[in-house]
Amino acid sequence: MFSTVRASTSASAAIRRAIVSSSQTSGRRLFSASSIHRAAAQENAASSSAKRSSSNWLTITGLTALAATSGYYLFSPVEDKTIVKKQASPSAAPVPPVADKATQAKIIAAEKKDALKDATVIFVLGGPGAGKGTQCANLVRDFGFVHLSAGDLLRAEQERPGSEYGELIKTYIREGKIVPMEVTIALLENEMLASGQTRFLIDGFPRKMDQAMKFEETVVPSKFTLYFECPEEVMLKRLMKRGETSGRADDNIESIKKRFRVFTQTSYPVIEHYGKSGKVHTVSCVDSPEDVYAKVKDIFNKLFNENK
């Protein structure tokens, strides 16, 4: 089944001349079994009178059997032996596996987080009617922040045609409940990325401690919390006045009282949490909007070394 061809070292030149097939794929030559047999036989006949013991023999084993299988073999002399190797057929580059949806989601989340790693985020908290929106507008004008109102984003989303969260948001807002944090965080993050900016005032968020932890874990840590402190009776008066023209579904006495309770029970603990680490700046909102902003402006000038 196997055959052995023995050729003297001087036969190597004839063997190499016998190469009848080559491949440039790997830069190595290939030869057929029949041609090597003929070359070796011719050389042996020409040197039959030489002493076999004086020759440095090269042994090529199994050519015939292997040739029958794949046709061509690599000639690779090593020391005094010829190793017969099967030439590996070229193969296409491996195709990377397609990531499943969970993996794709993790990759996208990591890319978003990296894009916002240098962002400055300030949480702006206070009871409904404390005047957060008015003061944020001043900070946008003077300090170049982007103002993102969690409430405004949710109201816009509930009116967006085809929104899968529209009805859910509408129900939660009407009943004065907190919208699931996954929805709110996704809306905030998308707006931050779309803005192309690095300074953000996030107004009315986080409403609960788990929202704060989730946002800082998945998006970016906050720099500090700006807390607008205001008595409920003052806020109620402001909201009832606003409700005359705002057209907002939650500007009614029943919803307002629910929002007060929710703020006290769930949002104020967030302020207490950040206050323990010195990350809260409190401003009273009883005075006029101009006097309140004078205090806010002084805080920002000191923190950002800007004299506006």
C-alpha positions, 0 to 999 in steps of 0.5 A: 500500500505504501511505497518508499523511494530512496534517492541520493543527495545528488538526486535532489537537483533532479527531484526539484527539476521534476516539480510539475505543479506549484502554488504561490498561495503559501510561497512553497512548491508542490510536486506530484508522486509520479514525477518524483518517482521518475526523477529518483529512478533516473538518478539511481540508474545513472549512479548505480555504480556508486557506493550506496553507503557513501551517499546521504540518503533522503527517504520519502515515504508514502508518496504513492498512497498520499498522492492517490488521496490529494495529488500533490505534496510539499517538498521540505528537506529537514536535515537528512530527511524529506518530510512529506506534508499535505498542503493545506487548502486555503480557507476563507477568513473566519466569520465572526458570530452575530451577537444576540440582542442582549449582547448588541444592547450591551455594546450600544449602551457601552458606546453611549456611556463612553460618548458622555463620559466627559459630560457635566450633569446637574440634577435640578430638584424642587417641588412642583411650582418651585420655579425650576424651569425659570431658573434653568432658562437663565442658566442656559443663557449665561452658562451654556447649559442644555436644559432637559426637563424630564417632564417635558420630554415625557409629555412630548413622548406621549404625544408622539405618533406611534410611541409605544409608551404614550398611553402609559406615560399619559396615565402615570402623569394624570394620576401623579405617579412616577413614570418607570425609570427605564423610559425616562432615562432612555429619553434623557440619554437620547436627548443628551447624545443628540445635543452634542453638548457636555453641560446638562441641567436635568430638571425634575429628575431623579424622582426616586433613589433608584432612578438616581443610582440607575442614571449614574450607573448607566449614563454618567455620574452627576456633579451636584444637585441644585435644590429649589426649596419652597413651601407647599402653599407658595407652590400651590398658588403658583400652580393654580395660576399656571393651570389657568393657561398651561393646558397641562393635565396635571395642573389641577388641585387633585394632581397637584396634591398627589405630586406634593406627596410623591415629592416628599415621600420619594424625591426628597430622600434623593436630596438627603442622600446627596446632601450627606456627601456634600453634593447639594446646593439649596436655594430658597425660592420664596423671593422673586425670580430675579432675587432667586437667580442672583443666588443661583448665579453666585453658586455657578460662578464659584463652581465653574470659575466664571464671572457672568 
